[in-house]
Amino acid sequence: MVQNAPALRVDGLSDSADGAPVDAVAATSLQVLRFVADADRRSQRVVLVTITDLTGSSSRPAGTLMAVAEDGGFAGSFSGGCIEAAVITEAQEAIRDGLPRQVRYGAGSPYLDIKLPCGGGVDLLFQPEPHADEIRRAVSMLEERVALTLVQRASGGLRALPGSPRQPTGWQRGTFISWHAPPLRLLVIGHGVESLALVRLGLAYGAAITLLSPDERVLALAEQLGAHANLLTTPGVMPDVKADPWSAIVLLFHDHAWEPLLLEQALAQPAFFIGAMGSRRTHANRLEKLREHGVPEQALARIAAPLGLIPSARDPVTLALSALAQVVDGYRRVTAIGQEPENRP
């Protein structure tokens, strides 16, 4: 029986241009596609593998990507290590054959010794040596924060197209369509240990992090961790940092005098999530000040407060974890199949 493989091994994967660590627990679509592009630059053959269908419960949805190089290096995962070794072996065979193939693992598979603990089954499409120009185009789109549609023919061939308007993931007349959002970008605005804790946890999750803070010490520590950092000099003067529909903005100030103008600027951006630290009473006072600035009620309703999924979290790390969980839940919702981002200015 094939032995279980680790969930992620990204041999040869270059450093992330957006600041997200390449050794995140689960590779994003961008990281997988970068792996494919890097393998091509090293003149190493590679296979792009895609989940095209599944039955029963699964830890990954249809459209999830994995890449396998001819030396066995890989990026991405389809399970908790249940089938990765088999996928690597199959991919290396596809490289030798030079032809695409579709393989099923789990329930209904001819590979009786490879089972998914959930009892389900997963169908995979193996594309050996996908077109290098299309892969580079896909990487560029995601790096430029543009949603991506990958179009793969069962008989071979791949195209990378802008992903708006979104098409549902699935088969269409012998062609598999999958939609991929840019990775989560998290803009942290604040000071103190809460901000640094959120930066640390966000990077561990794999998000691209930018910290805006008046605290130069916190900025220096955030940069050492791998985040982008910009100095806030006075309340209301925010550096030219743009959010997009795949971005979240979190304010973590104990001195709430910093907030009103910064929140006004945040609310003018199409971020899918805007949250601010503080109690219900603090938030009521915050809303009143924003009303005095002429911010409409529809915009005020976008501010998530109290912040986080863990009620009354006070410890800085617990608060940061609570906030990140809320952000990730929001990102999951806006990147779910068939749902468009709703929070627009």
N, C-alpha and C positions, 0 to 999 in steps of 0.2 A: 504493500500500500504506500502511496505517496506520502511523505512526511509533510507536516504543516510547515508553512513558511512564515516568516515575520510579516506583519501587516504592511511594512513600508521599508524599502531599501532603495535609496536614491543615489546610487553610485554615479558619479560623473555629473550630477545635477549642479548647475551653476548657481551662484548666489542670487537671491531674489532681488529684482530691480525695485520692487515696491517696499522693501524693508521687512517683509514677512519671512520668518525662518523657513529654510527648505526642509528642515527635519521635523515639520509639524506632524502631529499624530496621524492625520490623514491628508494626503496630498490633494490640493485643489485641481480643478481642470487646467488652470494656467500652469501649475507646476508640472503636471503630467505632460502637457504639450511642450513646455520648455525642455523637458527630458528628451522628448522625441527630436526636437530641433538640435539640441546639444549632441545627441548621438549622431545625427547626420553630419554635423560639423566635424566630428571626430572620425568620419567615414566608417561608422559602425552601424550595421543593419539593426533595425528596430521594428517592433510590431506595436500598433495601436490596438488595444482591446476595449470593447464597449459592451456594457450590459444592454441587451436589446429587449429582453422580456424576463419576467420572473413570475413564479407561483409561490403561494404561501408568504410567510413573513420573510423579510430580508433586511440586512443592515445597510444596504445601498439601493438607491432607486435606479430605474431604467435610465440610460444615458450616462451613467458613471463611467469614467475612463480609467484605464490602467495602461502603462507602457512597459514593454520588456525588450531589453537589448540582447544581442546575440551572446554576450558574455554572461547573461543571467541577471545583470543589474536591472532593477525595475523601479517604477514610481507608481504609487497608487495602490489600492487594495479593493477587493470585492467582498471580503468577509473578515472574520476575526482570525484569519490564518488557516481556515478550513480548506480552501481550494487554491490558494496562491501558488503553491509549489506545482500543482497540476497545470495551472494557467501558464506558468513559466515554461514548463516542458512542452506544452502544446504550442506556445508562441515560437519556441526555438525550432520546432518541427515546421511551422508555417514559414519561418525564414528560409529554411532549407528548401522547401517546396516552391516558395515564391508566389503562392496563391492564397487568396482569402479563404477563410473557412468559418463555419458556424458550429459551435459545440455547446452541448447542454451538460450541466453538472447538477447533481442532486436528483430529486424525484423525476423519473422518466428518462434518466441518462443511461447510455450503454456502459458508462464507467461505474460499475456496481460498487466498487470499493471506495468511491469518493462521495461522501454524503454531507449534507448540510445539517447541523444540529437542529435547525428550526423545522426540518422535514420538507422544506420547499425545494424549488428548482430554479436555476438561472441559465438563461441563454446568452451566449457571448459571440460577438463578431470579431474575428481576428483580421486585421488589415496589415499585412507585411509591407514595410517600406512605403508608408503613405507619402504622397507628393510633398516634397520639401517646401516648395513655394507656398502651398496651401497651409502647411503647418506653421510656417513663419508668419503668414497673414493672420492665422488664428491667434498666435501669440501676441502679435502687434495689437489686434483689436482688444483683447482682454487687458493688455498693459495700458492701453489708452482708455480703459474703463468703458468699453463698448461691449454690450452683450453679443454673444456669438451663437450662430446656428451652424452645426456641423452636419453635412449631408454626405452619407456614406452609402455607396452601392454595394449590394451583396456580392456582385460579381467583381468588385474591386473599384477603387477610386474614391476620392474624398474632395469635398469643396468646403471652404470656410466662407460664410456669408454673415453680414450684420444680422443680429438677432432681433430686430424690431421691424414689423410687428412679430410677436412671439408665435411660434407654431408649436403645437403639442408634440411631445416626444413620442416617437413610435414609428412603425413601418408604414410607408406609403408607396405601393407599387414597386416593391423590390428595392426601395431606398429607405435607409434608416435616418430619421431626423432627430437630432438632439440639441437642446438649447442649454447654453452655459452662461451664467452671470459672471461679471468680474468678482474677484474675491472681496470679502468684507473689508471695508476701510473704516477705521474708528478714529474720530477726531476727539481727543480728550482736551478739555479746556479747564484748567484749575490749578490749584497749588496743594502742597502737602503730600502726606504719605498715601492718601487715597488715590491721588492721580498716578503716582508711581506704581502702586499696586495694580491699578487697572492697566497701565502700560505693560507691566510684566505679564499679567495673565492674558491680555489680548495678543501679545506676541507669541506666547505659548500656544494659543489657540490657532494661530496662523494668520491673523488679521494684519493688514498694513496699518501702522499706528502713526499718527501725528499728535504731538503734545504741544499745546500752547499754554504757557505759564509765565507769571511774573517772577517765579522762583528760579534763579539761574542754577542753583545747586541741583534742583530736581531735573531741570532740563539737561544738565551734564550727565546725570545718572541715566536718564532715559536714552540719550544718545549712545551711551556705552552699551545699553541693552539691545540697541538696533533700531530704535524709533527715530523718526524725524522729529525735530524740536525747533520751536520758534518762540522768541521772547515776546511776552506781552508787556508793554511799557506803561500804558494807562488804560483804565476801564473804557471799553467801547472802541478801542482802536485794534481791530483784529487784522493780522497779516492776511495777505491775499491767498487764502486757502479755500479751495472750492470743494464742496461736497456734491455728490451725485446720488442717483436713486439707490445706489448700493452702499451708501455711507451712513454712519450713525454719528451723532454729535452728543457728547456727554459733558455736562458742566459739573465740576466738583469744587465749589467754593464754600469756605466757611464765612468769608467776608462777602455777603451777597450784594454789596454795592458794585461789585464787578459785573453783575449779571445782566441788567436790563438792556444795555446797548448790544452786548454780545449775543443775547438771545434774539433781539430784533434781527441782527444779521444772520443768525442761524436759521430763523424762521423764513428768511428770504431764499433759502437753499432747498433743493428737492430731496434732502436726506430722508430716508425711510424712518428714522428714529431720532428724536431729540428729547433728552432727559436731563434733569437737574436734581442735585442733591438737596435734601432738606425735608423737614416735617410738613405735615398738612398745613399747619399754621404758617410756616415759612412760605409754602407754595401759594397760599391765599394772598399773602402780602406781595409776593412776586407778581402774581397775576394783576393785582391792583395797580402796581407801578407800571406794568406794561400797558394796561388800559389807559393810564394817564399819558402814555407815549403814543396812543392812538392805534395800538395793535388790535386788530379785529378778533372777535371771539372764536371764529373758525380757526385762526392761526394759533390762538392760545390753547385750544383743545389738542393741539399736536404735542404739547409738552408733557412728557411722562413724569409724574411726580406724585407721591414719593417714589424715589428711584429704586428699581430692583425688584426681584421676585421673592426675596427673603424679607419678611416684614420686620421693621425696626432694627435692621442691621446697624451696629455701631462700630464694631471692630473694622479697621480700614480694609483688611484683606477680605473679610466677609462681605463688606459693602461692595468692594470691587468685583468679587465673584458674583454677587447678586445682580449687579448692574450688567456685567458681561453676559450672564445668562439671559437677561431680558433683551439685550441687544441681539444675541445670537438667535433667540426665538423669533424676533422680528425679521432678521435676515432670512431665516428659514421660511418664514411666511411669504416674503416678497419674492423669493426665488423658487417657490413651489410651482409645479406645473400648472399653467393656465391662470396664474394670478399676476397682475401687473402692479408695480409699486403705486401706492395710493397717496403718499404724503408729498404733495406738490404745493409750492407757494402760491 
